[in-house]
Amino acid sequence: MDEDLLRDCHAALQHPAVALVLARGLCQTDDKAWTLRVLSFVRRLVGLSTTKVVQLHPLADALFAIHQTWADRVAQRDAAVQLASKQVERVTAELDLVKMNANDERVLSRTEHARLQKELDVQRTTHEHVLESLTVKMETQLGRTDALAKKKAQLQDSRVQRGQLDQDNHALQRKLLVLEMRLDELGQANVAASADVDRVY
């Protein structure tokens, strides 16, 4: 690059817009070789001037502005990260609280389940005892009912037999009455025959 062009570039560097573009070239992060070329260009520009500080003010302002912009962005990101961290901490605390409450609820649920299971076992045992007692009573009652049914059947048979005996007794009484009447007739006939014999003799 010739000296006239460098002087023209040096003059152009005094404009804030040009200084901003050059500052962005120094601050870019895409190509290290490009940053090196920009630094070399600035060094050659500085070598042409005896009042380096004054002539570099626009570039310094642009670099400071870019740095300030980056610092603001970093501060905003830090604030966002801190806010996110606080939110994460709050959510984590809420999650821990929810987990603790869930664990407490789980413990209470298990305790309640154990209590209900124990009550259920006691009730089941009681019902089984009651059922066994009722079964024994029912079997006893069924035995008594069977015995009573047998007695009723025996009584019915006895009544039938008694009726038959009564009929037989009545028949025998009628026969006995007929025999008595026959004996009376025979007795009367015997008396009459004896009287006739006495009269003959």
C-alpha positions as CSV (number, residue, x, y, z in Angstrom):
1,M,0.0,0.0,0.0
2,D,1.6,3.4,-1.0
3,E,2.0,6.3,1.3
4,D,-0.7,8.5,-0.4
5,L,-3.3,5.7,0.1
6,L,-2.3,5.3,3.7
7,R,-2.6,9.0,4.3
8,D,-6.1,8.9,2.7
9,C,-7.0,6.0,4.9
10,H,-5.5,7.8,7.9
11,A,-7.8,10.8,7.1
12,A,-10.8,8.5,6.7
13,L,-10.1,6.9,10.0
14,Q,-11.0,10.2,11.7
15,H,-14.7,9.6,10.7
16,P,-16.6,7.7,13.5
17,A,-18.3,5.4,11.0
18,V,-15.0,4.3,9.5
19,A,-13.5,3.9,12.9
20,L,-16.5,1.8,14.0
21,V,-16.0,-0.5,11.0
22,L,-12.3,-0.9,11.7
23,A,-13.1,-1.5,15.4
24,R,-15.5,-4.3,14.5
25,G,-12.8,-5.8,12.3
26,L,-10.5,-5.8,15.3
27,C,-13.2,-7.3,17.6
28,Q,-14.5,-10.0,15.2
29,T,-14.1,-13.6,16.2
30,D,-14.6,-15.4,12.9
31,D,-11.1,-15.1,11.3
32,K,-7.9,-14.6,13.3
33,A,-5.9,-13.7,10.1
34,W,-8.3,-10.9,9.4
35,T,-7.8,-9.4,12.8
36,L,-4.0,-9.7,12.3
37,R,-4.3,-7.8,8.9
38,V,-6.4,-5.1,10.5
39,L,-3.8,-4.7,13.3
40,S,-1.0,-4.5,10.8
41,F,-3.0,-1.8,8.8
42,V,-3.5,0.2,12.0
43,R,0.1,0.0,12.9
44,R,1.2,1.3,9.5
45,L,-1.4,4.1,9.8
46,V,0.0,5.0,13.3
47,G,3.5,5.1,11.8
48,L,2.5,7.9,9.5
49,S,1.4,10.3,12.1
50,T,3.3,12.2,14.9
51,T,0.0,12.9,16.8
52,K,-1.0,9.3,17.2
53,V,-3.1,9.8,20.3
54,V,-5.3,12.4,18.7
55,Q,-5.7,10.6,15.5
56,L,-6.6,7.3,17.2
57,H,-9.4,8.8,19.3
58,P,-12.2,7.8,16.9
59,L,-10.9,4.2,16.9
60,A,-10.5,4.2,20.6
61,D,-14.1,5.6,21.0
62,A,-15.3,2.9,18.6
63,L,-13.5,0.1,20.5
64,F,-14.8,1.4,23.8
65,A,-18.3,1.6,22.4
66,I,-18.1,-2.0,21.1
67,H,-16.6,-3.1,24.4
68,Q,-19.3,-1.3,26.3
69,T,-21.9,-2.9,24.1
70,W,-20.4,-6.3,24.8
71,A,-20.1,-5.5,28.5
72,D,-23.8,-4.5,28.5
73,R,-24.7,-7.7,26.7
74,V,-22.6,-9.8,29.1
75,A,-24.2,-8.0,32.1
76,Q,-27.7,-8.6,30.6
77,R,-26.8,-12.3,30.1
78,D,-25.3,-12.5,33.6
79,A,-28.5,-10.9,35.0
80,A,-30.6,-13.4,32.9
81,V,-28.4,-16.2,34.1
82,Q,-28.8,-15.1,37.7
83,L,-32.5,-14.7,37.3
84,A,-32.6,-18.2,35.6
85,S,-30.5,-19.6,38.4
86,K,-32.8,-18.1,41.0
87,Q,-35.8,-19.5,39.1
88,V,-34.0,-22.8,39.0
89,E,-33.3,-22.7,42.7
90,R,-36.9,-21.7,43.4
91,V,-38.2,-24.5,41.1
92,T,-35.7,-26.9,42.7
93,A,-36.9,-25.9,46.2
94,E,-40.5,-26.3,45.1
95,L,-39.7,-29.6,43.6
96,D,-37.9,-30.7,46.8
97,L,-40.9,-29.6,48.8
98,V,-43.2,-31.5,46.5
99,K,-40.9,-34.6,46.8
100,M,-40.9,-34.2,50.5
101,N,-44.6,-33.8,50.7
102,A,-45.0,-36.8,48.3
103,N,-42.7,-38.9,50.6
104,D,-44.7,-37.8,53.6
105,E,-48.0,-38.6,51.8
106,R,-46.5,-42.0,50.8
107,V,-45.5,-42.7,54.4
108,L,-48.9,-41.6,55.6
109,S,-50.5,-43.7,52.9
110,R,-48.5,-46.8,53.8
111,T,-49.3,-46.2,57.5
112,E,-53.0,-45.8,56.7
113,H,-52.9,-48.8,54.5
114,A,-51.2,-50.9,57.2
115,R,-53.8,-49.7,59.8
116,L,-56.7,-50.5,57.4
117,Q,-55.2,-53.8,56.6
118,K,-54.9,-54.6,60.3
119,E,-58.5,-53.6,60.9
120,L,-59.6,-55.7,57.9
121,D,-57.7,-58.7,59.3
122,V,-59.3,-58.2,62.7
123,Q,-62.8,-57.9,61.1
124,R,-62.1,-60.9,58.9
125,T,-61.0,-63.0,61.9
126,T,-64.1,-61.8,63.9
127,H,-66.4,-62.6,61.0
128,E,-64.8,-66.0,60.6
129,H,-65.3,-66.8,64.3
130,V,-68.9,-65.6,64.0
131,L,-69.4,-67.7,60.9
132,E,-67.9,-70.8,62.6
133,S,-70.2,-70.2,65.6
134,L,-73.2,-69.8,63.4
135,T,-72.2,-72.9,61.4
136,V,-72.0,-74.9,64.6
137,K,-75.4,-73.6,65.8
138,M,-76.9,-74.3,62.4
139,E,-75.5,-77.8,62.3
140,T,-76.9,-78.3,65.9
141,Q,-80.2,-76.9,64.8
142,L,-80.3,-79.1,61.7
143,G,-79.5,-82.1,63.9
144,R,-82.3,-81.1,66.2
145,T,-84.6,-80.6,63.2
146,D,-83.7,-84.0,61.8
147,A,-84.3,-85.6,65.2
148,L,-87.6,-83.8,65.4
149,A,-88.5,-84.9,61.9
150,K,-87.7,-88.4,62.8
151,K,-89.8,-88.2,65.9
152,K,-92.7,-86.7,63.9
153,A,-92.4,-89.6,61.4
154,Q,-92.3,-92.1,64.3
155,L,-95.3,-90.4,65.9
156,Q,-97.1,-90.5,62.5
157,D,-96.3,-94.2,62.2
158,S,-97.4,-94.7,65.8
159,R,-100.7,-93.0,65.0
160,V,-101.2,-95.1,62.0
161,Q,-100.4,-98.2,64.0
162,R,-102.7,-97.0,66.8
163,G,-105.5,-96.5,64.3
164,Q,-105.0,-99.9,62.9
165,L,-105.0,-101.4,66.4
166,D,-108.1,-99.4,67.3
167,Q,-109.8,-100.9,64.2
168,D,-108.6,-104.4,65.2
169,N,-109.8,-103.8,68.7
170,H,-113.2,-102.7,67.6
171,A,-113.5,-105.8,65.4
172,L,-112.5,-108.0,68.3
173,Q,-115.0,-106.3,70.5
174,R,-117.7,-106.9,68.0
175,K,-116.6,-110.6,67.7
176,L,-116.5,-110.8,71.5
177,L,-120.0,-109.3,71.8
178,V,-121.3,-111.8,69.2
179,L,-119.6,-114.6,71.2
180,E,-121.2,-113.4,74.4
181,M,-124.6,-113.2,72.7
182,R,-124.0,-116.7,71.4
183,L,-123.0,-117.9,74.9
184,D,-126.1,-116.3,76.3
185,E,-128.2,-118.1,73.7
186,L,-126.4,-121.3,74.5
187,G,-126.9,-120.8,78.2
188,Q,-130.6,-120.1,77.8
189,A,-130.9,-123.2,75.5
190,N,-129.0,-125.3,78.1
191,V,-131.4,-124.0,80.9
192,A,-134.4,-124.8,78.7
193,A,-133.0,-128.3,78.0
194,S,-132.3,-128.9,81.7
195,A,-135.8,-127.9,82.5
196,D,-137.2,-130.2,79.9
197,V,-135.1,-133.1,81.3
198,D,-136.3,-132.4,84.8
199,R,-139.8,-132.5,83.7
200,V,-139.3,-135.8,82.0
201,Y,-137.8,-137.4,85.1
